[in-house]
Amino acid sequence: MYLLINDSLISLAKAFEKLEYPGIPFQDAALTSDSKRYIFQCCDNDDPPPVFPFTVLGLLYSQERECFLDPGNVYHDLRRRELIPKPGQTAPLVFLAEAARLVSRYHYRCSIDMEKSDFRLKIPPNGASIAFQRDLLCSILTGSYPHKGLNLLFESGFIELFWPQLFKIDSVSHMKDYHPEGNGWDHTMQTFQYRKQNDLTLSLALLLHDIGKAETSGPVEKPFDGHAELGAIIASSFMSHLDFSPALIRDVSFLVKYHMLPGALNQLPLYRTENLMDSPLFPLLLELYRADLSTTFQGPENYYQACSIYRNYLRLKANPFRKRQLYH
């Protein structure tokens, strides 16, 4: 949540003990409370109003009056397909971050050609702190169209500079018989289009589920053998670098490690899978598997079969006598 404060940063610092200072334009301070992130910008009455990178960001909401304010007359830009850049000198990092957030959360698109513009990052810009990177990634992943924001960051060079582990996914070649959508990056982006909920844990797992493929060197017939287990390790390292919570890292690593297991449920004995199906994360694992499978030619049959096996297990779990019969 972005908050424009009619006061000084000194007053804001006195009001909140755990205030953070990102040190980039439009983000004078930040605060995390109850798992929510608040971004503050201070604006004094004597100062000119802030100039945001895009016109639609000029729409304000007054909590006191419970209504929207449109000092820049940008109402008609809200329905446009293209984002309208605001005249002024905007740092490339800020421009990219706000564009990525907007296209990920709303219907907008950003038509600037990154290859020809000054907004393509060639060296790491100042201000991209770990907190900034984490907040940006969370904002994108919890939007309705995360693939649009992630592709924008990819084209700008941001991902190559700051998240090289993710960038390597683009080097993964897929056999068209299994993944007609393209290489590893294209496949990962397409999985988001089959996601039914904007849950951060699931979204991180979708982003990272194949991150191990670029590091595997299996035989020709199984080139990505072991990528799930290796991917869980790389995903954990990636999230630790961005200072995600240990609980979230643990949950996402679990999903990445076992993201292929639902497809093998019908081949594995119960004693090898019951601990996994007992996990409260198993419904999310099924959702991850469904989105992953939906990008292929294989169809949804294996997903429905996995769901059926899981439902049967839950019924058996509620009847210990019937469950014991399966082991004899």
C-alpha positions as CSV (number, residue, x, y, z in Angstrom):
1,M,0.0,0.0,0.0
2,Y,1.3,3.4,-1.0
3,L,0.7,6.3,1.4
4,L,1.2,10.0,0.6
5,I,1.9,11.7,4.0
6,N,1.4,15.5,4.5
7,D,4.2,15.6,7.0
8,S,8.0,15.3,7.3
9,L,10.1,12.2,7.4
10,I,11.3,13.2,10.9
11,S,7.7,13.1,12.2
12,L,7.1,9.8,10.5
13,A,10.2,8.3,12.1
14,K,9.0,9.4,15.5
15,A,5.6,7.7,15.0
16,F,7.0,4.3,13.9
17,E,10.0,2.5,15.6
18,K,10.7,0.0,12.8
19,L,10.7,2.3,9.9
20,E,12.8,1.4,6.9
21,Y,14.4,3.8,4.4
22,P,14.7,2.3,0.9
23,G,16.5,5.4,-0.4
24,I,14.9,5.5,-3.8
25,P,12.5,8.0,-5.4
26,F,8.8,7.9,-4.3
27,Q,9.7,5.7,-1.4
28,D,10.9,7.8,1.5
29,A,10.1,5.1,4.1
30,A,8.6,1.7,4.4
31,L,7.0,-0.4,7.2
32,T,6.0,-4.0,7.5
33,S,3.1,-4.7,9.8
34,D,0.8,-7.7,10.1
35,S,2.3,-9.2,6.9
36,K,1.4,-6.0,5.0
37,R,3.9,-3.6,3.4
38,Y,3.3,0.1,3.6
39,I,5.3,2.6,1.4
40,F,5.4,6.2,2.5
41,Q,6.1,9.3,0.6
42,C,6.3,12.6,2.5
43,C,4.9,15.7,0.9
44,D,4.9,19.2,2.5
45,N,2.2,21.7,1.6
46,D,4.9,24.1,0.4
47,D,6.4,21.6,-1.9
48,P,5.2,20.9,-5.5
49,P,3.1,17.7,-5.8
50,P,5.2,14.6,-6.7
51,V,5.6,13.6,-10.3
52,F,5.0,9.9,-10.7
53,P,6.4,7.8,-13.6
54,F,2.9,7.2,-15.0
55,T,-0.3,9.4,-15.0
56,V,-2.5,6.7,-13.4
57,L,-0.4,6.9,-10.3
58,G,-1.6,10.4,-9.7
59,L,-5.0,9.2,-8.6
60,L,-5.2,9.5,-4.8
61,Y,-7.6,8.2,-2.2
62,S,-8.4,10.3,0.9
63,Q,-9.2,8.1,3.9
64,E,-10.4,11.1,5.7
65,R,-13.0,12.0,3.1
66,E,-13.5,8.4,1.8
67,C,-13.3,9.4,-1.8
68,F,-10.8,9.5,-4.7
69,L,-9.0,12.7,-5.6
70,D,-7.9,13.4,-9.1
71,P,-5.6,16.5,-9.0
72,G,-3.9,15.6,-12.3
73,N,-7.1,14.9,-14.2
74,V,-6.0,11.4,-15.0
75,Y,-9.4,9.6,-14.7
76,H,-9.7,8.9,-18.4
77,D,-6.2,7.3,-18.4
78,L,-7.4,4.5,-16.1
79,R,-9.2,2.7,-18.9
80,R,-6.5,3.1,-21.5
81,R,-4.6,0.0,-22.6
82,E,-1.2,1.7,-22.7
83,L,0.5,3.2,-19.7
84,I,1.0,6.9,-20.2
85,P,4.5,8.0,-19.0
86,K,4.5,11.3,-17.0
87,P,6.9,14.0,-18.4
88,G,9.9,14.4,-16.2
89,Q,13.2,12.7,-15.3
90,T,12.4,9.3,-13.9
91,A,15.1,7.0,-12.8
92,P,15.1,3.8,-14.9
93,L,14.8,1.6,-11.8
94,V,11.7,3.4,-10.6
95,F,10.2,3.5,-14.0
96,L,10.6,-0.3,-14.4
97,A,9.4,-1.1,-11.0
98,E,6.2,0.9,-11.2
99,A,5.6,-0.3,-14.8
100,A,6.0,-3.9,-13.7
101,R,3.7,-3.5,-10.8
102,L,1.0,-1.8,-12.9
103,V,1.0,-4.3,-15.7
104,S,1.0,-7.2,-13.2
105,R,-2.0,-6.0,-11.3
106,Y,-4.1,-4.4,-13.9
107,H,-5.0,-4.5,-17.6
108,Y,-2.2,-2.2,-18.7
109,R,0.7,-2.9,-21.0
110,C,3.9,-1.1,-21.4
111,S,4.8,-0.6,-25.1
112,I,8.3,0.9,-24.6
113,D,11.0,-1.0,-26.6
114,M,13.5,-1.9,-24.0
115,E,16.2,-2.7,-26.6
116,K,16.1,0.8,-28.0
117,S,15.2,2.9,-24.9
118,D,17.3,4.3,-22.1
119,F,15.4,2.2,-19.6
120,R,17.2,-1.0,-20.4
121,L,19.5,-1.7,-17.5
122,K,23.2,-2.3,-18.4
123,I,24.7,-2.0,-14.9
124,P,23.0,-2.5,-11.5
125,P,21.4,0.9,-10.6
126,N,21.5,2.3,-7.1
127,G,18.6,1.7,-4.8
128,A,17.8,-1.9,-5.7
129,S,18.2,-3.1,-2.1
130,I,17.2,-6.5,-1.0
131,A,14.0,-5.2,0.6
132,F,13.2,-3.3,-2.6
133,Q,13.7,-6.5,-4.7
134,R,11.6,-8.6,-2.4
135,D,8.8,-6.1,-2.3
136,L,8.8,-5.7,-6.1
137,L,8.7,-9.5,-6.6
138,C,5.9,-9.9,-4.1
139,S,3.9,-7.1,-5.7
140,I,4.2,-8.7,-9.1
141,L,3.5,-12.3,-8.1
142,T,0.3,-11.4,-6.2
143,G,-1.1,-9.5,-9.1
144,S,-3.5,-11.0,-11.6
145,Y,-1.0,-11.0,-14.5
146,P,2.4,-11.7,-13.0
147,H,3.8,-13.0,-16.3
148,K,3.5,-9.5,-17.8
149,G,5.5,-7.8,-15.0
150,L,8.1,-10.6,-15.0
151,N,8.5,-10.4,-18.8
152,L,9.0,-6.6,-18.5
153,L,11.8,-7.1,-16.0
154,F,13.3,-9.8,-18.1
155,E,13.4,-7.6,-21.2
156,S,14.8,-4.7,-19.3
157,G,17.8,-6.7,-18.1
158,F,16.7,-6.5,-14.4
159,I,16.4,-10.2,-13.9
160,E,19.8,-10.9,-15.5
161,L,21.5,-8.3,-13.3
162,F,19.8,-9.1,-10.0
163,W,18.3,-12.6,-10.2
164,P,20.7,-14.6,-12.4
165,Q,19.4,-17.9,-11.0
166,L,16.0,-17.1,-12.6
167,F,17.6,-15.8,-15.8
168,K,19.2,-19.2,-16.4
169,I,15.7,-20.7,-16.9
170,D,15.7,-19.0,-20.3
171,S,18.5,-21.2,-21.4
172,V,16.5,-24.4,-20.8
173,S,15.4,-26.1,-24.0
174,H,12.3,-28.2,-24.0
175,M,11.1,-30.9,-26.4
176,K,8.1,-29.6,-28.3
177,D,6.3,-33.0,-27.7
178,Y,6.1,-32.2,-24.0
179,H,6.3,-28.4,-23.8
180,P,5.0,-26.8,-27.0
181,E,5.0,-23.3,-25.3
182,G,8.7,-22.9,-25.6
183,N,11.8,-22.8,-23.4
184,G,12.0,-22.9,-19.6
185,W,11.2,-19.2,-19.2
186,D,8.2,-19.3,-21.6
187,H,6.9,-22.4,-19.8
188,T,7.2,-20.8,-16.4
189,M,5.4,-17.7,-17.5
190,Q,2.6,-19.6,-19.0
191,T,1.9,-21.5,-15.8
192,F,0.7,-18.3,-14.2
193,Q,-2.1,-18.1,-16.8
194,Y,-3.5,-21.3,-15.3
195,R,-3.2,-20.1,-11.7
196,K,-6.6,-19.8,-9.9
197,Q,-5.5,-17.9,-6.8
198,N,-3.0,-15.1,-6.3
199,D,-1.4,-16.8,-3.3
200,L,2.2,-15.8,-2.7
201,T,3.4,-19.3,-1.7
202,L,1.9,-20.9,-4.7
203,S,3.1,-18.1,-7.0
204,L,6.7,-18.3,-5.7
205,A,6.5,-22.1,-6.3
206,L,5.3,-21.6,-9.9
207,L,8.1,-19.1,-10.5
208,L,10.8,-21.5,-9.1
209,H,9.5,-25.0,-9.8
210,D,11.8,-25.6,-12.7
211,I,14.8,-23.5,-11.5
212,G,16.8,-26.6,-11.1
213,K,16.6,-27.6,-14.8
214,A,19.4,-25.2,-15.9
215,E,21.8,-27.0,-13.5
216,T,21.0,-30.6,-14.2
217,S,23.0,-32.8,-16.6
218,G,21.0,-36.1,-16.8
219,P,21.2,-38.6,-19.7
220,V,19.7,-37.8,-23.1
221,E,16.5,-39.7,-22.4
222,K,16.1,-37.8,-19.0
223,P,18.0,-34.5,-19.3
224,F,16.3,-33.0,-16.3
225,D,16.5,-36.0,-14.0
226,G,16.7,-34.7,-10.3
227,H,15.8,-31.2,-11.2
228,A,13.0,-31.0,-8.6
229,E,15.3,-31.9,-5.7
230,L,18.1,-29.6,-6.9
231,G,15.5,-26.9,-7.6
232,A,14.4,-27.0,-4.0
233,I,17.9,-26.2,-2.9
234,I,18.4,-23.4,-5.4
235,A,14.9,-22.0,-4.6
236,S,15.8,-21.9,-0.9
237,S,19.0,-20.1,-1.7
238,F,17.2,-17.6,-4.0
239,M,14.6,-16.8,-1.4
240,S,17.1,-16.6,1.5
241,H,19.1,-14.0,-0.5
242,L,15.9,-11.9,-0.8
243,D,15.4,-12.3,3.0
244,F,12.0,-14.1,2.8
245,S,10.8,-15.6,6.1
246,P,12.1,-19.1,7.0
247,A,8.5,-20.4,7.1
248,L,7.8,-19.2,3.5
249,I,11.2,-20.6,2.3
250,R,10.4,-24.0,3.8
251,D,6.9,-24.1,2.3
252,V,8.0,-23.1,-1.2
253,S,11.0,-25.5,-1.1
254,F,8.6,-28.3,-0.2
255,L,6.4,-27.5,-3.2
256,V,9.3,-27.2,-5.6
257,K,10.9,-30.5,-4.4
258,Y,7.6,-32.5,-4.8
259,H,6.0,-30.7,-7.7
260,M,6.2,-33.8,-9.9
261,L,4.9,-36.2,-7.3
262,P,1.2,-35.9,-7.9
263,G,1.7,-37.4,-11.4
264,A,3.2,-40.5,-9.8
265,L,0.7,-41.0,-7.0
266,N,-0.9,-43.9,-8.9
267,Q,2.4,-45.7,-9.1
268,L,3.6,-45.3,-5.5
269,P,2.5,-47.3,-2.5
270,L,0.7,-45.5,0.3
271,Y,3.5,-45.8,2.8
272,R,5.7,-43.7,0.6
273,T,3.2,-40.9,0.0
274,E,0.9,-40.6,3.1
275,N,3.3,-38.3,4.9
276,L,3.2,-35.9,2.0
277,M,-0.6,-36.1,1.6
278,D,-0.8,-35.4,5.3
279,S,0.9,-32.0,4.7
280,P,-1.4,-29.0,4.8
281,L,0.5,-27.9,1.7
282,F,-0.7,-30.8,-0.4
283,P,-3.7,-29.0,-1.9
284,L,-1.3,-26.2,-3.0
285,L,1.0,-28.9,-4.5
286,L,-2.0,-30.2,-6.5
287,E,-2.6,-26.6,-7.8
288,L,1.0,-26.3,-8.7
289,Y,0.9,-29.6,-10.6
290,R,-2.3,-28.6,-12.4
291,A,-0.8,-25.3,-13.6
292,D,2.4,-27.0,-14.7
293,L,0.5,-29.8,-16.5
294,S,-1.9,-27.4,-18.2
295,T,0.9,-25.9,-20.4
296,T,1.6,-29.3,-22.0
297,F,-0.1,-31.6,-24.6
298,Q,-0.8,-34.2,-21.9
299,G,-4.2,-33.0,-20.8
300,P,-5.7,-32.9,-17.3
301,E,-6.3,-36.6,-16.8
302,N,-3.3,-37.2,-14.5
303,Y,-4.3,-34.2,-12.4
304,Y,-7.8,-35.5,-11.9
305,Q,-6.4,-38.9,-11.0
306,A,-4.1,-37.4,-8.4
307,C,-7.1,-35.5,-6.9
308,S,-9.1,-38.7,-6.8
309,I,-6.3,-40.5,-5.0
310,Y,-6.0,-37.7,-2.5
311,R,-9.7,-37.6,-1.8
312,N,-9.7,-41.4,-1.3
313,Y,-6.8,-41.0,1.1
314,L,-8.6,-38.4,3.2
315,R,-11.6,-40.8,3.4
316,L,-9.4,-43.6,4.5
317,K,-7.6,-41.4,7.0
318,A,-11.0,-40.8,8.7
319,N,-11.5,-44.5,8.9
320,P,-8.4,-46.1,10.5
321,F,-9.8,-49.7,10.1
322,R,-10.0,-49.3,6.3
323,K,-6.6,-47.6,6.2
324,R,-4.9,-50.6,7.9
325,Q,-6.4,-52.9,5.3
326,L,-4.3,-51.2,2.6
327,Y,-1.1,-52.4,4.3
328,H,-2.1,-56.1,4.2
